[in-house]
Amino acid sequence: MSQVLCAIVAVQSAPAPDGPTDAAAQAPATAAPAKKKVENAKNQIAQQKRVVDAQKKFIVQLKNLLDAQEERLESETTRLDELTEIATKEQAMRDRQKAFLEQQRKLYEEQQALMAQNVNWY
């Protein structure tokens, strides 16, 4: 991609011919200078076409990069959603385990209290 940028800069920084490019407006007395000006105008147009083509290629590369980044973002978002769902399920499981252990602790305390009553009853 940096090569495309360098090519664009090189093409755009090339010196442009002086004056207007319309050969008919500058028709000199002899045909040779007119042909040179027409040739210069054609070269300038060709140069501009190369710049436009390079810019189009650069835009296509940027679009491809953007598309790839968008796909990656979608993939990462999907993965994040999956991990969030897993974390939510794990938290629910921990909450159930905590409630179960609390219930077990209460049952143990009740059992200890009943055993203490039985000992006192005898």
ABEGO torsion letter per residue (X at the ends): XAAAAAAAAAAAABBBBBEBABAAAABBABAAAAAAAAAAAAAAAAAAAAAAAAAAAAAAAAAAAAAAAAAAAAAAAAAAAAAAAAAAAAAAAAAAAAAAAAAAAAAAAAAAAAAAAAAAAX
